[in-house]
């Protein structure tokens, strides 16, 4: 668990989650790292030692560490979404900020030996479950991370205003799978394994976690006025219908642009160029299998 996730919600969520799992008859050991690197090492050690499951309690940053421990293994992953954004849990339709309910989902999946195979993205040697962000959104992240005050989400609201003042589209080089290199200008390009980032912004609203592909959302060059008009629609996913937005699907996405940092699962990766690849069925998620649809 991450005891600082969601301003302490991670620690508060771990107790009822562990209680539900123990009451269901499972042995539970809590793993807390001294820092992110130590937590990642402890999680990998637990998987290597043959733990029956790894349960991540925290936000998307902690989930990123847990994914690194279980990806490509037979060890199933349980998710107790207890951070600030919780976009991985949202994309999966899991309970968010409801630790006991989420633990109940995990306990049932363990008892019934059911899991859902889900895809992951991989970029810069790291696994990610939600979205690779580049462009205006990553510039906002850069600026927000440099700011010490104010605390919380208001810091990023100020970062958005500051970036809008300096707003200009970015020249990109984009390549999908083995296709040609496209030279385009864009406000941002997001590469989604999941649907959302930033605490519910559905930038890749149609992304599926079991189709073996990454969803690419390109917001083309536009004015500040257009960006301000389109931006609020991202929470409903209706921005995808706007003429300035183009969508693609691919198994491999190569991006290059000067002066941009990539972020995946909200964590900085480093400067572009970056190449993201889809990895089908990379993780066994402790959750009911999705119901088959007729047709």
Buried (B, 14 or more C-beta within 10 A) or exposed (E): BBBBBBEEBBBBBBBBBBBBBEEBEBEBEEBBBEEBEEBBEBBBEBBEEEBEBBBBBBBBBBBBBBBBBBBEBEBBBBBBBBBBBBBBBBBBEBBBBBBBBBBBBBBBBBEEEBBBEBBBBBBBEBBBBBBBBBBBBBBBBBBBBEEEEEEEEEBBEBBBEBBBEEBEBBEBBBBBEEEEEEEBBBBBBBBBBBBBBBBBBBBBBEBBBBEEBBBBBBBBBBEEEBBEBBBEBBBEBEBBEBEBBBBBBBBBBBBBBEEBBBBBBBBBBEBBEBBBBBBBBBBBBBBBEEEEEEE
